[in-house]
Amino acid sequence: MTATSTYFTADRALPASSAVQPILSGFYPDPTICRAGEDYYLSTSSFEYFPGAPIFHSTDLVNWTQIGHVLDRRTQFRLGNPLPSTGIYGSTLREHDGTFWFITTNVSDFGAGQVLVRASDPAGPWSEPVFIGDAIGIDPDLCWDDSGDCYLSWKAMNFSEGETGILQARLDTSTGMLREAPYPIWQGSGMGAVEAPHLYRIGEYWYLLLAEGGTERGHCVTAARSTHPSGPFEPCPSNPVFTHRSSIHPVQNVGHADLVQAPDGGWAAVYLGVRPKGSTPGFHVLGRETFLAGIDWVDGWPVFDEDRFRVPIADTAFADDFSAPDLNSRWVVPAGEPENVAQRNPQGGLTLLPMPDGSPGMLCTRVKDLRWTATATIQGQGSFLLRMDDRYSYGITVRNDVVQAWARIGGLTVDLGSSPAEATTILQIESVSADSPTVPLGHGGPDDIVLSVVQRTGIVQLGRLDGRHLSTEVASGFTGRMLTLEGAEASGSIVSVNYTPHI
């Protein structure tokens, strides 16, 4: 292969370069993509949130619409032990001979092995799962050779003994049985946390992409090729083929890439990245997001052109009064199911029922912007919060005719301001610019979070907190900020939720 010109035409009037503007903003990590005809389909990790593995459709790679979730039944995504940052990890989505295949790891049910489902339509329904119990690890990949043999590649590991490496075996997709003993293939360029294998037949070679260096600031994409899917693999002489490590690029942690070919023969890649803000070391709050790059081929190797596309800034605003017959696909539940948490009220709105363990029921949606305002209208009792996980959240609770703002940081809960409640109470959470400049002139984080109640006489601020505490750098884990509705011990109704990004 030789160097090529740009494959895709991009309207330069579109507002932002693909180098800095995600195609899926918010907590949508580990993207995997495939194409069927003129249509592209993409799915991401979702961790403990159910339904799992959101799936999107596009015809141009830059405008995406969610068409559902791959794993929308508990038989497909077994509850297991649903701790924060468990659940659905890295996956592979492929179309082969008219069937769509999706393979993933459910870390909450780790001992079952990889989870394989199929569908004739990516919008679903997806099949009941086939479990691959002899492939224990994460980040599985599927590909097929010309004879129809299916090759499964994955990162072999467990959470007690650690990493084994990148293994491969031929797979019987109907039974989940491996057709041979697993064997090691290329183990990367020598960095740590080698994972996320994706194998492709392109021209005369089989190309293997890996993620290396961990999903933090050292994240990289590396490549190797072979004339056979099992190797031996020749590493790219210019590995890593893509990284932002040790740079001042506004998008960091880039990696975990997946390639796709366009109808005109050109190539593109989706990958994850984060947008850190505030004082050193930088704090990202939305989780790992999905970005897009063009791919050129130079001397037979992939070269990332991250500035190739112009990405329209999606309209993320929404208003939901829960009057539709079904919940919008934006709403997900940690460690539970929407249909068991959200009870529709005859007079409108929702009552949130307790979780099976007796804890308050929660309904969550991803935050997709760096600055925004959200309100929740509540009758009776309930809470509205901004959540990273069960140990890190800021919230406002209506209880016993009092509105109380609070912060939970590392398991320590502190009450902030309070105000009398009204029969119908409007709670407001905002992400605004930090009061303080950044180091060395101040301590400013990525933002400040303002907690307020909207009363007839005006907006009453109950608390303003440093946004750094609700970042991955502080809270850890693999997810991002979620706007969350939470039930109460006594009856209450969630009337509506409104979300508006700041321009």
Solvent accessible surface area in square Angstrom, and as a share of the most:
residue,aa,sasa,rsa
1,M,99,0.44
2,T,103,0.60
3,A,69,0.54
4,T,53,0.31
5,S,92,0.60
6,T,76,0.44
7,Y,61,0.23
8,F,32,0.13
9,T,142,0.83
10,A,31,0.24
11,D,85,0.44
12,R,145,0.53
13,A,90,0.69
14,L,57,0.28
15,P,84,0.53
16,A,17,0.13
17,S,23,0.15
18,S,0,0.00
19,A,11,0.09
20,V,60,0.34
21,Q,26,0.11
22,P,4,0.02
23,I,14,0.07
24,L,13,0.07
25,S,16,0.11
26,G,0,0.00
27,F,0,0.00
28,Y,9,0.04
29,P,0,0.00
30,D,8,0.04
31,P,0,0.00
32,T,0,0.00
33,I,1,0.01
34,C,8,0.05
35,R,70,0.25
36,A,29,0.22
37,G,50,0.48
38,E,116,0.52
39,D,44,0.23
40,Y,8,0.03
41,Y,26,0.10
42,L,0,0.00
43,S,0,0.00
44,T,1,0.00
45,S,0,0.00
46,S,1,0.00
47,F,3,0.01
48,E,7,0.03
49,Y,0,0.00
50,F,3,0.01
51,P,23,0.14
52,G,0,0.00
53,A,0,0.00
54,P,1,0.00
55,I,1,0.00
56,F,9,0.04
57,H,48,0.21
58,S,3,0.02
59,T,87,0.51
60,D,64,0.33
61,L,1,0.01
62,V,16,0.09
63,N,78,0.40
64,W,35,0.12
65,T,89,0.52
66,Q,45,0.20
67,I,55,0.28
68,G,18,0.18
69,H,19,0.09
70,V,0,0.00
71,L,0,0.00
72,D,72,0.37
73,R,80,0.29
74,R,48,0.18
75,T,76,0.44
76,Q,2,0.01
77,F,4,0.02
78,R,99,0.36
79,L,61,0.30
80,G,51,0.49
81,N,89,0.46
82,P,39,0.25
83,L,97,0.48
84,P,50,0.32
85,S,18,0.12
86,T,20,0.12
87,G,0,0.00
88,I,0,0.00
89,Y,26,0.10
90,G,2,0.02
91,S,3,0.02
92,T,1,0.01
93,L,0,0.00
94,R,32,0.12
95,E,60,0.27
96,H,49,0.22
97,D,127,0.66
98,G,52,0.50
99,T,37,0.22
100,F,13,0.05
101,W,18,0.06
102,F,0,0.00
103,I,0,0.00
104,T,0,0.00
105,T,1,0.01
106,N,3,0.02
107,V,18,0.10
108,S,12,0.08
109,D,32,0.16
110,F,35,0.15
111,G,66,0.64
112,A,17,0.13
113,G,3,0.03
114,Q,0,0.00
115,V,4,0.02
116,L,3,0.01
117,V,2,0.01
118,R,85,0.31
119,A,8,0.06
120,S,99,0.64
121,D,71,0.37
122,P,7,0.04
123,A,54,0.42
124,G,21,0.20
125,P,117,0.73
126,W,6,0.02
127,S,40,0.26
128,E,90,0.40
129,P,23,0.14
130,V,32,0.19
131,F,59,0.24
132,I,0,0.00
133,G,42,0.40
134,D,88,0.46
135,A,0,0.00
136,I,56,0.29
137,G,1,0.01
138,I,12,0.06
139,D,8,0.04
140,P,1,0.01
141,D,0,0.00
142,L,1,0.01
143,C,12,0.07
144,W,39,0.14
145,D,27,0.14
146,D,129,0.67
147,S,94,0.61
148,G,43,0.41
149,D,29,0.15
150,C,5,0.03
151,Y,12,0.04
152,L,0,0.00
153,S,0,0.00
154,W,3,0.01
155,K,7,0.03
156,A,7,0.05
157,M,27,0.12
158,N,47,0.24
159,F,122,0.51
160,S,103,0.67
161,E,152,0.68
162,G,29,0.28
163,E,98,0.44
164,T,102,0.59
165,G,14,0.13
166,I,0,0.00
167,L,29,0.15
168,Q,0,0.00
169,A,0,0.00
170,R,66,0.24
171,L,5,0.03
172,D,50,0.26
173,T,25,0.14
174,S,76,0.49
175,T,76,0.44
176,G,3,0.03
177,M,115,0.51
178,L,25,0.12
179,R,122,0.44
180,E,60,0.27
181,A,81,0.63
182,P,55,0.35
183,Y,54,0.20
184,P,93,0.59
185,I,16,0.08
186,W,28,0.10
187,Q,74,0.33
188,G,15,0.15
189,S,57,0.37
190,G,73,0.70
191,M,47,0.21
192,G,50,0.48
193,A,34,0.26
194,V,21,0.12
195,E,26,0.12
196,A,4,0.03
197,P,1,0.00
198,H,4,0.02
199,L,2,0.01
200,Y,20,0.08
201,R,116,0.42
202,I,10,0.05
203,G,56,0.54
204,E,122,0.55
205,Y,48,0.18
206,W,5,0.02
207,Y,1,0.00
208,L,0,0.00
209,L,3,0.01
210,L,4,0.02
211,A,1,0.01
212,E,0,0.00
213,G,26,0.25
214,G,10,0.09
215,T,18,0.11
216,E,101,0.46
217,R,75,0.27
218,G,29,0.28
219,H,3,0.01
220,C,0,0.00
221,V,1,0.00
222,T,0,0.00
223,A,0,0.00
224,A,0,0.00
225,R,31,0.11
226,S,7,0.04
227,T,106,0.62
228,H,86,0.38
229,P,5,0.03
230,S,31,0.20
231,G,13,0.13
232,P,131,0.82
233,F,25,0.11
234,E,82,0.37
235,P,67,0.42
236,C,6,0.03
237,P,117,0.74
238,S,79,0.51
239,N,33,0.17
240,P,33,0.21
241,V,23,0.13
242,F,14,0.06
243,T,38,0.22
244,H,13,0.06
245,R,98,0.36
246,S,124,0.80
247,S,52,0.34
248,I,177,0.90
249,H,47,0.21
250,P,73,0.46
251,V,1,0.00
252,Q,14,0.06
253,N,4,0.02
254,V,0,0.00
255,G,0,0.00
256,H,9,0.04
257,A,5,0.04
258,D,0,0.00
259,L,5,0.03
260,V,9,0.05
261,Q,70,0.31
262,A,4,0.03
263,P,67,0.42
264,D,95,0.49
265,G,30,0.29
266,G,0,0.00
267,W,28,0.10
268,A,0,0.00
269,A,0,0.00
270,V,0,0.00
271,Y,0,0.00
272,L,1,0.00
273,G,0,0.00
274,V,0,0.00
275,R,37,0.14
276,P,27,0.17
277,K,78,0.33
278,G,31,0.30
279,S,3,0.02
280,T,104,0.60
281,P,94,0.59
282,G,9,0.08
283,F,18,0.08
284,H,9,0.04
285,V,9,0.05
286,L,4,0.02
287,G,2,0.02
288,R,17,0.06
289,E,1,0.01
290,T,0,0.00
291,F,0,0.00
292,L,0,0.00
293,A,0,0.00
294,G,0,0.00
295,I,0,0.00
296,D,26,0.13
297,W,6,0.02
298,V,57,0.33
299,D,111,0.57
300,G,4,0.04
301,W,18,0.06
302,P,4,0.02
303,V,66,0.38
304,F,24,0.10
305,D,43,0.22
306,E,39,0.18
307,D,64,0.33
308,R,6,0.02
309,F,9,0.04
310,R,42,0.15
311,V,1,0.01
312,P,31,0.20
313,I,109,0.55
314,A,69,0.53
315,D,126,0.65
316,T,21,0.12
317,A,47,0.37
318,F,29,0.12
319,A,79,0.61
320,D,20,0.10
321,D,80,0.42
322,F,9,0.04
323,S,92,0.59
324,A,55,0.42
325,P,121,0.76
326,D,112,0.58
327,L,45,0.22
328,N,69,0.35
329,S,44,0.29
330,R,59,0.21
331,W,6,0.02
332,V,1,0.00
333,V,0,0.00
334,P,6,0.04
335,A,29,0.23
336,G,3,0.02
337,E,22,0.10
338,P,14,0.09
339,E,126,0.56
340,N,87,0.45
341,V,3,0.02
342,A,15,0.12
343,Q,90,0.40
344,R,92,0.34
345,N,18,0.09
346,P,143,0.90
347,Q,141,0.63
348,G,38,0.37
349,G,4,0.04
350,L,0,0.00
351,T,25,0.14
352,L,11,0.05
353,L,60,0.30
354,P,87,0.55
355,M,14,0.06
356,P,125,0.78
357,D,119,0.62
358,G,57,0.54
359,S,45,0.29
360,P,57,0.36
361,G,0,0.00
362,M,27,0.12
363,L,0,0.00
364,C,0,0.00
365,T,3,0.02
366,R,15,0.06
367,V,0,0.00
368,K,62,0.26
369,D,26,0.13
370,L,44,0.22
371,R,66,0.24
372,W,1,0.00
373,T,28,0.16
374,A,0,0.00
375,T,26,0.15
376,A,0,0.00
377,T,21,0.12
378,I,0,0.00
379,Q,78,0.35
380,G,39,0.37
381,Q,34,0.15
382,G,1,0.01
383,S,4,0.03
384,F,1,0.01
385,L,3,0.02
386,L,0,0.00
387,R,14,0.05
388,M,4,0.02
389,D,20,0.11
390,D,80,0.42
391,R,122,0.44
392,Y,29,0.11
393,S,1,0.01
394,Y,0,0.00
395,G,0,0.00
396,I,0,0.00
397,T,9,0.05
398,V,4,0.03
399,R,101,0.37
400,N,114,0.58
401,D,115,0.60
402,V,66,0.38
403,V,0,0.00
404,Q,45,0.20
405,A,0,0.00
406,W,17,0.06
407,A,3,0.03
408,R,73,0.27
409,I,55,0.28
410,G,27,0.26
411,G,45,0.43
412,L,123,0.61
413,T,66,0.38
414,V,72,0.42
415,D,99,0.51
416,L,58,0.29
417,G,28,0.27
418,S,64,0.41
419,S,12,0.08
420,P,100,0.63
421,A,24,0.18
422,E,57,0.25
423,A,93,0.72
424,T,54,0.31
425,T,3,0.02
426,I,60,0.31
427,L,0,0.00
428,Q,16,0.07
429,I,0,0.00
430,E,37,0.17
431,S,0,0.00
432,V,31,0.18
433,S,72,0.47
434,A,27,0.21
435,D,113,0.58
436,S,24,0.15
437,P,77,0.48
438,T,63,0.36
439,V,78,0.45
440,P,124,0.78
441,L,152,0.76
442,G,23,0.22
443,H,111,0.49
444,G,2,0.02
445,G,7,0.07
446,P,6,0.04
447,D,1,0.01
448,D,14,0.07
449,I,0,0.00
450,V,9,0.05
451,L,0,0.00
452,S,2,0.01
453,V,2,0.01
454,V,41,0.23
455,Q,35,0.15
456,R,214,0.78
457,T,133,0.77
458,G,32,0.30
459,I,106,0.54
460,V,53,0.31
461,Q,101,0.45
462,L,14,0.07
463,G,10,0.10
464,R,93,0.34
465,L,26,0.13
466,D,35,0.18
467,G,0,0.00
468,R,56,0.20
469,H,63,0.28
470,L,0,0.00
471,S,0,0.00
472,T,25,0.15
473,E,63,0.28
474,V,57,0.33
475,A,11,0.08
476,S,76,0.49
477,G,29,0.27
478,F,70,0.29
479,T,9,0.05
480,G,0,0.00
481,R,1,0.01
482,M,0,0.00
483,L,2,0.01
484,T,0,0.00
485,L,0,0.00
486,E,32,0.14
487,G,9,0.08
488,A,21,0.16
489,E,150,0.67
490,A,48,0.37
491,S,97,0.63
492,G,14,0.13
493,S,9,0.06
494,I,4,0.02
495,V,46,0.26
496,S,19,0.12
497,V,0,0.00
498,N,59,0.30
499,Y,7,0.03
500,T,76,0.44
501,P,27,0.17
502,H,74,0.33
503,I,215,1.09
